[in-house]
Amino acid sequence: MRDRNSNGRPSPPPAGPAQKARTARTAADARANGTRSAAASAAGSAPPAPPLDLTQLRTFLSVHRTGSFTAAAQLLGLSQPTVTTQIRALEERLGRQLFERRPRGVAPTPFADELAVRIADPLDALAAVTERGVHGEEPRPEPVHLGGPAEFLAVCALRTLAPLVAQGVRLRVTTGLSDELLDGLRAGRHDLVISAHRPRGRTLTAEPMADEEFVLVASPEWAARIGPDRVAAEGAAALAGAPLVTYAEDLPIARRYWRHVFGERLTAQPALTFPDLRGLLAAVAAGAGFTVLPSYLCRAELASGALVMLLSPEDPPINTAFLVQRPGTAHNPHVALVRDHLLRQARSW
């Protein structure tokens, strides 16, 4: 006998297994559709990600270009902890590591290199606009900070750049050894550096500038005492007993000449050391002994007879000088002017 409900009507028969299964599937589908709708609604209502912070990007670009948190901080006028905090915040925002710590400075990750390529030109252009002021007036270009070996700058570079100075280009010149000058370039203390070797890493751009040939020279008096053509016949043994004049105690230039030309190690002790090749030139011309000099430095003395070349090897040792630039100086037009002028005139050195 069927039960009756409260209205007096017969109750429906109990659901069978097939009907229960259909009902369960319908309820599950409804729950799934509701979940997807809620997720879509939440996604549509979520606020967009905020734009990247320009200050953090500028700091990142400075670290990428200098290869050091410390150098970037000096360049930006910030403390190193501030730079570190900004880089960490940018890494958290991007969800990617930007730099790996090294014994000297940091190295960018591949992602950091890609990011630097994307933002460098826009940020440099923005910096140039802000420096022009509200009304867009062109500011007077900043002085160009140039570093390099004292002898090369004095004999070659400054003579070449004199016409630019007469036209209004301002120069601030620093002398020193290549490694310390390149460190200063990374730290933002220089705009251009003439270096005796190509810098390592990717933070600096370097262009071959000029080849300097090294020559073995002495005064006419010492050349006569050693004997004409004797070095060509006997090699380095012909110089035994003659005073060696050199740049430093470790014989940097002479040692290389010995290895390249004579194929042996230089073991002689210097009679005179002086850390300026112009001083060596003056001492040797006055009769102090013999030395190895770049040909550009003693070309006039060789032509006048004040110095004598002791050997003319078929394959003289040559060193390439590089003109190295720090990225981020494009907003100063005089940096490009000095760079291009040096590269063009160096062909005649």
C-alpha positions in Angstrom: 0.0 0.0 0.0 1.5 3.4 -1.0 2.0 6.2 1.5 0.2 9.5 1.1 1.8 12.8 1.6 0.4 15.8 3.5 -1.9 16.7 0.5 -3.5 13.3 0.5 -1.8 12.4 -2.7 0.2 9.2 -3.1 4.0 9.6 -2.5 6.2 8.9 -5.5 7.9 5.6 -5.6 11.4 5.4 -4.1 14.2 6.2 -6.6 16.0 3.3 -8.1 19.8 3.0 -8.4 19.9 4.5 -12.0 17.9 7.5 -10.9 20.1 8.1 -7.9 23.2 8.0 -10.1 21.7 10.6 -12.5 20.8 12.9 -9.6 24.3 12.7 -8.1 25.9 13.5 -11.5 23.6 16.5 -12.0 24.6 17.8 -8.5 28.3 17.4 -9.1 28.0 19.2 -12.5 26.2 22.0 -10.8 28.9 22.3 -8.1 31.7 22.3 -10.8 30.0 24.9 -12.9 29.5 27.0 -9.8 33.2 26.7 -8.9 34.3 27.7 -12.4 32.0 30.6 -12.4 33.2 31.8 -9.1 36.8 31.5 -10.2 36.1 33.4 -13.4 34.3 36.1 -11.5 37.2 36.4 -9.0 39.8 36.5 -11.8 37.8 39.2 -13.6 37.5 41.3 -10.5 41.2 40.9 -9.4 43.1 44.2 -9.8 45.9 44.2 -12.5 49.5 43.8 -11.4 51.1 47.2 -10.6 53.7 48.5 -13.0 57.4 48.0 -12.3 58.9 50.6 -10.1 61.1 53.0 -12.1 63.5 53.7 -9.2 64.1 49.9 -8.8 64.7 49.6 -12.6 67.2 52.4 -12.5 69.0 50.8 -9.6 68.9 47.4 -11.4 70.4 48.9 -14.6 73.2 50.6 -12.6 74.1 47.3 -10.9 74.0 45.5 -14.2 76.3 48.0 -15.8 78.8 48.3 -13.0 78.7 44.7 -11.9 78.7 45.7 -8.3 76.2 46.8 -5.6 78.8 49.1 -4.1 79.7 50.8 -7.4 76.0 51.2 -8.3 75.4 52.8 -4.9 78.2 55.3 -5.5 77.0 56.1 -8.9 73.4 56.7 -7.7 74.3 58.5 -4.5 72.6 55.7 -2.4 73.8 53.5 0.4 74.6 49.9 -0.4 71.8 48.5 1.8 69.3 50.7 -0.1 70.5 49.2 -3.4 70.4 45.7 -2.0 66.8 46.3 -0.7 65.6 47.6 -4.1 67.1 44.7 -6.0 65.5 42.2 -3.7 62.2 44.0 -4.0 62.4 43.9 -7.8 63.4 40.2 -7.7 60.3 39.4 -5.6 58.1 41.5 -7.9 59.4 39.6 -11.0 59.7 36.2 -9.3 63.2 35.8 -10.8 66.7 36.0 -9.6 68.6 38.9 -11.2 72.2 38.6 -9.9 74.6 35.9 -8.6 77.2 37.0 -6.1 80.9 36.5 -7.1 84.2 37.1 -5.2 84.3 40.5 -6.9 80.9 42.0 -7.4 77.9 40.3 -9.0 77.1 38.6 -12.3 73.8 39.0 -14.1 71.6 36.1 -14.8 70.4 35.5 -18.4 67.0 36.9 -17.4 68.7 40.1 -16.1 70.6 40.5 -19.4 67.3 40.3 -21.3 65.7 42.8 -18.9 68.6 45.2 -19.2 68.4 45.1 -23.0 64.6 46.0 -22.9 64.9 48.9 -20.4 68.3 50.5 -21.1 67.4 52.7 -24.1 64.1 53.9 -22.6 65.6 54.7 -19.2 68.6 56.5 -20.8 66.2 58.5 -23.0 64.1 59.4 -19.9 67.3 60.5 -18.1 68.2 62.8 -21.0 64.7 64.3 -21.0 64.8 65.0 -17.3 68.2 66.7 -17.6 66.8 69.1 -20.2 64.4 70.6 -17.7 60.8 71.5 -17.8 61.0 73.7 -20.9 63.2 71.3 -22.9 66.3 73.5 -23.0 69.5 71.7 -23.8 71.9 71.7 -20.8 75.6 72.3 -21.2 77.2 68.9 -21.6 79.1 67.6 -18.6 82.9 67.2 -18.7 84.1 64.0 -20.3 86.1 61.9 -17.8 88.9 60.1 -19.7 91.4 57.7 -18.1 94.5 56.0 -19.5 98.2 55.5 -19.4 100.0 58.8 -18.7 102.4 58.3 -21.6 99.8 57.4 -24.2 97.5 60.2 -23.2 100.3 62.8 -23.2 101.9 61.8 -26.5 98.9 60.7 -28.6 95.5 61.3 -27.1 95.7 64.9 -25.8 97.2 66.2 -29.0 94.4 64.6 -30.9 91.7 66.0 -28.6 93.1 69.6 -28.4 90.8 70.8 -31.3 87.7 69.5 -29.4 88.8 71.4 -26.3 89.1 74.5 -28.3 85.5 74.0 -29.6 84.1 73.8 -26.0 84.5 70.1 -25.0 85.5 69.9 -21.4 87.9 67.1 -20.4 88.8 65.6 -17.0 91.8 63.3 -17.4 93.0 60.7 -15.0 96.1 58.6 -15.4 96.9 55.1 -14.0 97.1 51.4 -14.6 94.4 49.7 -16.7 92.9 47.5 -14.0 92.3 50.3 -11.5 91.0 52.6 -14.3 88.5 50.0 -15.4 87.3 49.6 -11.9 86.8 53.3 -11.8 84.9 53.1 -15.1 82.5 50.5 -13.7 82.0 52.6 -10.6 81.0 55.6 -12.7 84.1 57.7 -12.1 85.1 57.7 -15.8 83.3 57.8 -19.0 86.0 56.4 -21.3 89.2 54.5 -20.5 92.2 53.7 -22.8 93.2 50.2 -21.6 96.2 48.1 -22.4 93.9 45.0 -22.5 90.3 44.1 -23.2 88.2 44.1 -20.0 86.6 40.9 -18.9 82.9 40.6 -18.5 79.9 42.1 -20.3 79.4 45.3 -18.3 81.8 47.4 -20.5 82.0 47.9 -24.2 85.5 47.9 -25.7 86.7 48.7 -29.2 90.3 48.1 -30.6 91.9 51.4 -30.8 95.6 51.1 -31.8 98.4 48.6 -32.0 101.6 49.7 -30.2 104.8 48.0 -31.3 107.7 47.5 -28.8 111.3 48.2 -29.7 114.6 47.5 -28.0 116.6 50.7 -27.9 119.8 52.3 -26.4 121.8 55.5 -26.7 124.3 55.6 -29.6 127.1 55.2 -27.1 125.7 52.0 -25.6 124.8 50.7 -29.0 128.4 51.1 -30.0 129.7 49.3 -26.9 127.3 46.4 -27.4 128.3 46.2 -31.1 126.4 46.6 -34.3 124.3 43.6 -35.3 125.6 41.7 -32.3 122.1 41.3 -30.8 120.8 39.9 -34.1 123.7 37.4 -34.1 123.9 36.4 -30.4 120.4 37.1 -29.1 119.9 38.3 -25.5 123.4 37.1 -24.6 124.8 40.2 -26.4 123.2 42.4 -23.7 124.9 40.8 -20.7 126.6 43.4 -18.6 124.6 46.4 -20.1 122.4 48.3 -17.6 118.7 47.5 -18.0 116.3 50.4 -17.5 112.7 49.4 -17.0 109.2 50.4 -15.8 109.0 48.3 -12.7 110.9 45.7 -10.7 109.0 42.8 -12.3 110.1 44.0 -15.8 106.6 44.0 -17.3 107.4 45.2 -20.9 110.9 43.9 -21.2 109.9 40.5 -19.9 107.3 40.2 -22.6 109.8 41.3 -25.3 112.3 38.7 -24.2 109.7 35.9 -24.3 108.3 36.9 -27.7 111.6 37.8 -29.5 114.3 35.7 -27.8 112.1 32.8 -26.7 113.6 32.8 -23.2 112.9 34.2 -19.7 114.4 37.5 -18.7 116.3 37.1 -15.4 118.4 40.3 -15.4 118.1 42.7 -12.5 117.2 46.3 -13.5 119.7 49.1 -13.0 116.9 51.7 -12.9 113.2 51.5 -12.5 110.8 54.4 -13.1 107.0 54.1 -13.4 106.8 56.4 -16.4 107.9 55.4 -19.9 108.8 59.0 -20.7 111.3 58.9 -17.8 112.9 55.7 -19.2 113.2 57.4 -22.6 115.0 60.4 -21.1 117.3 58.2 -19.0 118.3 55.9 -21.9 118.8 58.8 -24.3 121.2 60.3 -21.7 123.2 57.1 -21.6 121.8 55.1 -18.7 121.6 51.8 -20.6 119.0 50.0 -22.8 115.3 49.5 -22.5 112.1 48.4 -24.3 109.7 51.2 -25.3 106.5 51.5 -27.5 107.5 52.9 -30.9 105.0 55.8 -30.7 106.9 57.2 -27.7 110.4 57.2 -29.2 109.7 57.6 -32.9 111.2 61.1 -33.0 114.4 60.1 -31.1 115.0 57.2 -33.4 114.6 59.5 -36.4 117.0 62.0 -35.0 119.6 59.5 -33.9 119.2 60.2 -30.2 118.3 56.5 -29.8 119.4 53.5 -31.7 117.3 50.3 -32.3 119.3 47.3 -31.2 117.3 44.8 -33.1 114.7 44.8 -35.9 112.8 41.4 -35.5 110.5 40.2 -38.3 107.8 39.7 -35.8 108.0 42.4 -33.1 105.8 42.2 -30.1 102.6 44.2 -30.4 100.0 45.2 -27.9 96.5 46.4 -28.7 95.1 49.4 -26.9 91.3 49.4 -26.4 88.9 52.3 -25.9 86.5 51.2 -23.2 83.1 52.9 -22.5 80.7 52.7 -19.6 77.1 52.1 -20.7 74.7 54.9 -19.7 76.7 57.8 -21.0 74.7 58.3 -24.2 72.9 61.3 -22.8 76.2 63.3 -22.9 76.9 64.0 -26.5 80.5 65.0 -25.8 81.3 61.4 -24.7 80.4 60.1 -28.2 82.3 63.0 -29.8 85.5 62.2 -27.9 85.1 58.5 -28.5 84.6 58.8 -32.2 87.4 61.3 -32.6 89.9 59.1 -30.8 89.0 56.0 -32.8 89.2 57.9 -36.1 92.5 59.6 -35.3 94.1 56.5 -33.8 94.5 55.0 -37.3 97.4 57.4 -37.9 99.2 56.7 -34.7 
